[in-house]
Structure formats: C-alpha cells, structure tokens
Amino acid sequence: MADLPSTARPRSNAARILTIVGFVFAVLALLLNPIIFGVLGVIAGIVGAVLGDKPLGWYAAAASVVAAIIGVAVFSALINN
C-alpha cells in the first residue's frame, strides 16, 4: 500500500490559542458588542480551524455567529422596551 501524503495540517499552539480566543469573543459578543466581537470570533475560529484545530475552530466560529445573533436580539429587545 502506498503512503499517501496527508493534506491535514498538524495542530499547532497558535491554532489552539486562536480557537480559545474565538470562544472568548463569542462570550464578549453575547455580553458587550455583538457585531464587532461576533465578526472577530468568526475570524479567529476559522483561522484556528485552518491552522489545524479542526473541530474546535469551526465550533468557535459557529458559537460566535450564534452569540452575535442572540446578542443583537437581546439588545434590540432592551432598546425597544
């Protein structure tokens, strides 16, 4: 059987750090500013996933999107009340 080269990158410390930063930005998007921190969390999660932290990087990006949507809904409900 031939050895096929793997296209997956090995996980680095930078990938894990960016993934954690993505989750932190998701929490900040929920609590402070959903637009800015939501976008930053998506970027950090995607970069973390591309650098090799595959499942958690994509989860961080998805969590940032969900937190930004919930944050916008909560802030709009508070402003309209």
Secondary structure, DSSP 8 states (H G I E B T S, - for coil): -------S----HHHHHHHHHHHHHHHHHHHT-HHHHHHHHHHHHHHHHHTT-HHHHHHHHHHHHHHHHHHHHHHHHHHH-
